[in-house]
Amino acid sequence: MTAATATATDWADRARPDIIVLFDVDGTLTPSRKSVTPQVLDMLQALRKKVVVGFVGGSDFPKQLEQLGDDVLDRFDYCFSENGLTAYRRGIKLASQSFIGHLGEERYKRLVNFCLRYIADLDIPVKRGTFIEFRNGMVNVCPVGRNCSQQERDQFEIYDKEHHVRQTFVDALRKEFGDYGLTFAIGGQISFDVFPNGWDKTYCLRHLQDQGFKEIHFFGDRTMKGGNDHEIYTHPQVIGHAVTSPADTIEQVNELFLKQ
């Protein structure tokens, strides 16, 4: 059985089983670190009658459950957490990879120690807790601390736009660890991700290579160079769609897929 035949059989209930639509999470399906709205869920339900649907985000799976709902494995055909390092297809977990296994413990510790010293010397309005969060396929670095309140998160986002705290931090890391083969991707409001080159959101495409899809669409809000959606948005196998909010995502999906 060919990949195309397998796909057509697997998704026989879809009008176009040869098309998959992938969504970023923060800023695309949900406000940053907030829960999905009923309007977005209605859009996804309608879209799944037309095509195959998945999400790809940098956060780990538990955080995506918080944002997208405990029934996320039922709402999406493909679930790509940590850019696809943790992946599910039709609710079944696929093979995963390890950041520490790839980088090595000693080099990982050197990276973490540098980040902690850098954050200790940062003079920013507030600092809370969890400045470095280890995930299976990456580390997330947060100058203000991931335990900040929503108000502090919003305030840091405004401060960062003026003072470029995260970009300056990333520039220092690129200079210090240029031989590590790492990518530093700024996303969301308060943090940035660090992962091996090629382990950006395009990593999830490895799980789709033999699935027979003729079109792969991606919707994301951080599509500019340096944003964590840029690589997959510009990938030659992907049709990219830049959005500004979940409401904009709904509008563009309606125009492209649901009004036909």
Salt bridges, closest charged atoms under 4 A:
ASP10 OD2 - ARG89 NH2 2.56
ASP13 OD1 - ARG14 NE 3.08
ASP18 OD1 - ARG16 NE 2.97
ASP18 OD2 - LYS214 NZ 4.00
ASP24 OD1 - LYS201 NZ 2.75
ASP60 OD2 - LYS63 NZ 3.77
GLU66 OE1 - ARG33 NH2 3.06
ASP71 OD2 - ARG75 NE 3.13
ASP77 OD2 - ARG14 NH1 2.74
ASP77 OD1 - ARG48 NH2 2.61
GLU106 OE2 - LYS109 NZ 3.29
GLU133 OE2 - LYS63 NZ 2.76
GLU133 OE1 - ARG135 NE 2.88
GLU152 OE2 - ARG128 NH2 2.70
ASP160 OD2 - ARG166 NE 2.73
GLU162 OE2 - HIS163 NE2 3.84
ASP171 OD1 - ARG174 NH1 3.84
GLU176 OE2 - ARG110 NH2 2.77
ASP193 OD1 - ARG135 NH1 3.80
GLU215 OE1 - HIS217 NE2 2.78
ASP229 OD1 - LYS201 NZ 2.56
GLU255 OE2 - LYS259 NZ 2.90
